[in-house]
């Protein structure tokens, strides 16, 4: 069985506002201690939020769980020690700070791991927005990024063309 199959996602509690620092420090530690086979991935779940203020559409990124970092790892004494002793980490989420892995369903619901998606539209396709604050608008796909689960669409809003970034599942091919 390969390490990637043994590794599970764990949640680490951090001081609020230290999520990015913890992730960066952990990545450096993994690199310097050559622990890439034990600590495979580090994520801070964020979501893009579209805000419309004074006729200006603005994309901002919000942390979904402030104060938490997700780590895909194989728990050994060494990997536990490295994570637990990273500055800003207050502990693993679980009873008595004993790491408890997320279930497959939790990982899927959090959208931490990307699954391959087959799309019915491509760059240049006319699509209809079916979810979110811009629901009902139609536009033309200008950019696709399946790795980031995002798509840029040019829509006509307030009498001018506006580029908006959406998630792949917020669109459908327009009839």
VOVEX-836501 format. One record per residue (C-alpha): residue in one letter; residue number from 0; y, z, x. Coordinates in pm, whole numbers, padded with zeros to 5 digits. Example, Ala and Ser with C-alpha at 12.3 -4.5 7.8 and 13.67 -1.06 7.14 Angstrom:
2
+-----+-----+--------+--------+--------+
: res :   n :      y :      z :      x :
+-----+-----+--------+--------+--------+
:   A :   0 : -00450 :  00780 :  01230 :
:   S :   1 : -00106 :  00714 :  01367 :
+-----+-----+--------+--------+--------+
//
This chain:
175
+-----+-----+--------+--------+--------+
: res :   n :      y :      z :      x :
+-----+-----+--------+--------+--------+
:   X :   0 :  00000 :  00000 :  00000 :
:   X :   1 :  00337 : -00098 :  00146 :
:   X :   2 :  00624 :  00146 :  00182 :
:   X :   3 :  00834 : -00040 : -00072 :
:   X :   4 :  00572 :  00040 : -00338 :
:   X :   5 :  00550 :  00408 : -00242 :
:   X :   6 :  00927 :  00459 : -00244 :
:   X :   7 :  01083 :  00609 : -00556 :
:   X :   8 :  01442 :  00652 : -00671 :
:   X :   9 :  01586 :  01003 : -00640 :
:   X :  10 :  01919 :  01144 : -00750 :
:   X :  11 :  02132 :  01341 : -00505 :
:   X :  12 :  02424 :  01559 : -00616 :
:   X :  13 :  02742 :  01530 : -00407 :
:   X :  14 :  03086 :  01682 : -00411 :
:   X :  15 :  03287 :  01484 : -00663 :
:   X :  16 :  03477 :  01202 : -00495 :
:   X :  17 :  03244 :  01206 : -00193 :
:   X :  18 :  02992 :  00953 : -00330 :
:   X :  19 :  03108 :  00662 : -00110 :
:   X :  20 :  03135 :  00882 :  00201 :
:   X :  21 :  02785 :  01024 :  00144 :
:   X :  22 :  02642 :  00672 :  00097 :
:   X :  23 :  02816 :  00546 :  00414 :
:   X :  24 :  02712 :  00849 :  00622 :
:   X :  25 :  02353 :  00822 :  00499 :
:   X :  26 :  02338 :  00451 :  00584 :
:   X :  27 :  02463 :  00528 :  00938 :
:   X :  28 :  02209 :  00810 :  00976 :
:   X :  29 :  01922 :  00590 :  00853 :
:   X :  30 :  02027 :  00323 :  01104 :
:   X :  31 :  02067 :  00559 :  01402 :
:   X :  32 :  01742 :  00747 :  01335 :
:   X :  33 :  01553 :  00425 :  01254 :
:   X :  34 :  01442 :  00553 :  00914 :
:   X :  35 :  01470 :  00220 :  00729 :
:   X :  36 :  01102 :  00250 :  00637 :
:   X :  37 :  01160 :  00587 :  00465 :
:   X :  38 :  01506 :  00546 :  00311 :
:   X :  39 :  01517 :  00196 :  00167 :
:   X :  40 :  01826 :  00181 : -00053 :
:   X :  41 :  02133 :  00383 : -00149 :
:   X :  42 :  02333 :  00309 : -00464 :
:   X :  43 :  02632 :  00448 : -00648 :
:   X :  44 :  02599 :  00324 : -01007 :
:   X :  45 :  02925 :  00164 : -01120 :
:   X :  46 :  03028 : -00049 : -01412 :
:   X :  47 :  03304 : -00306 : -01442 :
:   X :  48 :  03545 : -00227 : -01720 :
:   X :  49 :  03780 : -00489 : -01860 :
:   X :  50 :  04116 : -00343 : -01950 :
:   X :  51 :  04386 : -00537 : -02134 :
:   X :  52 :  04732 : -00388 : -02085 :
:   X :  53 :  05057 : -00570 : -02159 :
:   X :  54 :  04874 : -00905 : -02198 :
:   X :  55 :  04716 : -00864 : -01853 :
:   X :  56 :  04337 : -00861 : -01824 :
:   X :  57 :  04229 : -00637 : -01539 :
:   X :  58 :  03881 : -00558 : -01408 :
:   X :  59 :  03830 : -00209 : -01272 :
:   X :  60 :  03515 : -00045 : -01143 :
:   X :  61 :  03421 :  00300 : -01270 :
:   X :  62 :  03149 :  00528 : -01137 :
:   X :  63 :  02895 :  00580 : -01414 :
:   X :  64 :  02786 :  00919 : -01275 :
:   X :  65 :  03063 :  01077 : -01068 :
:   X :  66 :  02915 :  01325 : -00821 :
:   X :  67 :  02577 :  01152 : -00792 :
:   X :  68 :  02418 :  00902 : -00553 :
:   X :  69 :  02082 :  00729 : -00608 :
:   X :  70 :  01847 :  00692 : -00311 :
:   X :  71 :  01527 :  00490 : -00295 :
:   X :  72 :  01311 :  00672 : -00046 :
:   X :  73 :  00974 :  00808 :  00051 :
:   X :  74 :  01006 :  01186 :  00067 :
:   X :  75 :  00883 :  01330 :  00394 :
:   X :  76 :  01007 :  01641 :  00576 :
:   X :  77 :  01224 :  01414 :  00795 :
:   X :  78 :  01374 :  01200 :  00517 :
:   X :  79 :  01436 :  01506 :  00298 :
:   X :  80 :  01608 :  01683 :  00588 :
:   X :  81 :  01833 :  01385 :  00669 :
:   X :  82 :  01947 :  01345 :  00308 :
:   X :  83 :  01980 :  01718 :  00240 :
:   X :  84 :  02189 :  01773 :  00553 :
:   X :  85 :  02429 :  01482 :  00504 :
:   X :  86 :  02783 :  01615 :  00470 :
:   X :  87 :  02891 :  01620 :  00107 :
:   X :  88 :  02537 :  01641 : -00035 :
:   X :  89 :  02481 :  01958 : -00239 :
:   X :  90 :  02113 :  01890 : -00310 :
:   X :  91 :  01854 :  01680 : -00486 :
:   X :  92 :  01846 :  01680 : -00864 :
:   X :  93 :  01531 :  01867 : -00971 :
:   X :  94 :  01397 :  02220 : -01011 :
:   X :  95 :  01484 :  02442 : -00712 :
:   X :  96 :  01633 :  02133 : -00542 :
:   X :  97 :  01282 :  01984 : -00514 :
:   X :  98 :  01328 :  01607 : -00540 :
:   X :  99 :  01196 :  01465 : -00867 :
:   X : 100 :  01177 :  01083 : -00879 :
:   X : 101 :  01329 :  00885 : -01164 :
:   X : 102 :  01077 :  00729 : -01401 :
:   X : 103 :  01041 :  00349 : -01408 :
:   X : 104 :  01209 :  00353 : -01749 :
:   X : 105 :  01508 :  00550 : -01614 :
:   X : 106 :  01542 :  00310 : -01320 :
:   X : 107 :  01536 :  00014 : -01559 :
:   X : 108 :  01790 :  00174 : -01798 :
:   X : 109 :  02025 :  00251 : -01508 :
:   X : 110 :  01999 : -00112 : -01392 :
:   X : 111 :  01960 :  00004 : -01032 :
:   X : 112 :  01708 : -00261 : -00939 :
:   X : 113 :  01779 : -00621 : -01021 :
:   X : 114 :  01514 : -00823 : -01197 :
:   X : 115 :  01512 : -01201 : -01182 :
:   X : 116 :  01677 : -01358 : -01483 :
:   X : 117 :  01642 : -01707 : -01619 :
:   X : 118 :  01966 : -01836 : -01763 :
:   X : 119 :  02023 : -02099 : -02027 :
:   X : 120 :  02366 : -02184 : -01887 :
:   X : 121 :  02504 : -02299 : -01552 :
:   X : 122 :  02841 : -02364 : -01387 :
:   X : 123 :  03039 : -02592 : -01619 :
:   X : 124 :  02853 : -02480 : -01934 :
:   X : 125 :  03056 : -02382 : -02238 :
:   X : 126 :  02949 : -02031 : -02338 :
:   X : 127 :  03027 : -01781 : -02611 :
:   X : 128 :  03089 : -01414 : -02531 :
:   X : 129 :  02854 : -01207 : -02747 :
:   X : 130 :  02929 : -00855 : -02621 :
:   X : 131 :  03222 : -00645 : -02503 :
:   X : 132 :  03595 : -00644 : -02577 :
:   X : 133 :  03619 : -01026 : -02555 :
:   X : 134 :  03335 : -01086 : -02804 :
:   X : 135 :  03380 : -01411 : -02997 :
:   X : 136 :  03577 : -01591 : -02723 :
:   X : 137 :  03441 : -01915 : -02580 :
:   X : 138 :  03493 : -02037 : -02229 :
:   X : 139 :  03361 : -02240 : -01939 :
:   X : 140 :  03141 : -02087 : -01666 :
:   X : 141 :  03318 : -02122 : -01329 :
:   X : 142 :  03100 : -01897 : -01112 :
:   X : 143 :  02750 : -01743 : -01132 :
:   X : 144 :  02627 : -01451 : -00924 :
:   X : 145 :  02275 : -01352 : -01031 :
:   X : 146 :  02249 : -01097 : -00747 :
:   X : 147 :  02544 : -00905 : -00889 :
:   X : 148 :  02445 : -00979 : -01251 :
:   X : 149 :  02788 : -01133 : -01307 :
:   X : 150 :  02943 : -01455 : -01423 :
:   X : 151 :  03306 : -01574 : -01421 :
:   X : 152 :  03426 : -01751 : -01731 :
:   X : 153 :  03755 : -01930 : -01789 :
:   X : 154 :  03880 : -01847 : -02139 :
:   X : 155 :  04197 : -01940 : -02321 :
:   X : 156 :  04392 : -01624 : -02402 :
:   X : 157 :  04755 : -01585 : -02506 :
:   X : 158 :  04807 : -01959 : -02457 :
:   X : 159 :  04685 : -01973 : -02097 :
:   X : 160 :  04361 : -01997 : -01905 :
:   X : 161 :  04230 : -01660 : -01787 :
:   X : 162 :  03932 : -01599 : -01561 :
:   X : 163 :  03718 : -01301 : -01665 :
:   X : 164 :  03410 : -01152 : -01502 :
:   X : 165 :  03126 : -01059 : -01734 :
:   X : 166 :  02762 : -00955 : -01710 :
:   X : 167 :  02500 : -01226 : -01752 :
:   X : 168 :  02371 : -01075 : -02079 :
:   X : 169 :  02717 : -01081 : -02241 :
:   X : 170 :  02703 : -01460 : -02287 :
:   X : 171 :  02508 : -01720 : -02474 :
:   X : 172 :  02521 : -02098 : -02459 :
:   X : 173 :  02775 : -02225 : -02712 :
:   X : 174 :  02646 : -02461 : -02981 :
+-----+-----+--------+--------+--------+
//
